[in-house]
């Protein structure tokens, strides 16, 4: 049984390619931003995706070729930067195939 209450924003990892990470979202407010965050350093990568209308749907966040390998999450934040939801952790490999 989930701890999420009806209306709580959710962000669920659905897969990835070399070029993008995909997720489904529900109950997101308009203006939410989805960003790629390095799980080890906590640093958010430049870019991300702005959800103009919010609600529910699917999102694809681009992975820049220069993104270092490692463990990442997608994080949804509101317009003031407060965290709303995040995905499970996933790994991105660098060009050499390393995830560290």
N, C-alpha and C positions, 0 to 999 in steps of 0.2 A: 504494500500500500504506500502510495506517495505522500510526502509531507506537504506537497504543493497544494495551496488552497485555490479554489476557482478564482480566476482573474490574476493569479500570479504569473508574471512573464516567464516563459520557458524558451530555452535555446538548446536544440538537440542536434548533435553531430550526426550527419548522414553519410559522410564519405569525403574523399578527396582525390584529386589528381595531382600531377606535378605542378599544375598552374593555379589551382584553386581549392579551397576548403568549402564544403557545402553543409548547410544546416537548415532545419526547419524551426520556425519560431511561432509562438502563440501568445496572445494577450500582451503584445508589445505596445507601448505608447508611441504615438507619432513623434518623430524626431529622435528616436533611439538610434544609437550608432553601434555597429558590430565591428569590433576590431580584433586583430590577431595579436595575442600576447604570449611572449616567451615565458613559459612556466618557471624556469630556473631563475631568470633575472627579474621577472615581473615587468619588463619593458614592453610597452605597446608599440607595434610596428606602425610606420606611417601608412596612411590610407584607411582602408576599412570601407564599410558600406552604411550609408544613411538610410533609415527607414522613414521616408516622408510621412506615410499614412499610418504606420504601425499595424496593429491587428495580428493577423496570422498569414503565414506564407513560407516561402523558401528563399534562402539567400546564398550567394556564392561570393566568397571573399578571395581576391587574387593573392597568390603567393609570388612575390618578386623573386627573380632568379638569384638575387644576392642575399636572400634570407638565409641566415646560418642554420645548419642542421640542429635539431634539438626537439624538446618537448614543448608543445604549444596548447593553448585553449583559445576558443573564440569567446569574447566577452561582450555582452550587451550593456551599454551605459545609457542613462537618460541625458537630456540636454545639459544638465549641470555636472555630468561626470560621475554620478552615483551608479554603482554596479547594480544591474537588474537581474542578470542571469549569466551563466557560462556553460559551455559544453564540457563533456569529459575531455581529458587530455588525449592528445594524438601526437604523432611524430612526423617531422619533416626532415627529409634527408637533404644534405647539401650536394653540390655537383659531384663530389667524390664518393657519395653514397653513405657518408658518415652522418649519424644522428647526434653526435656530441660536438 
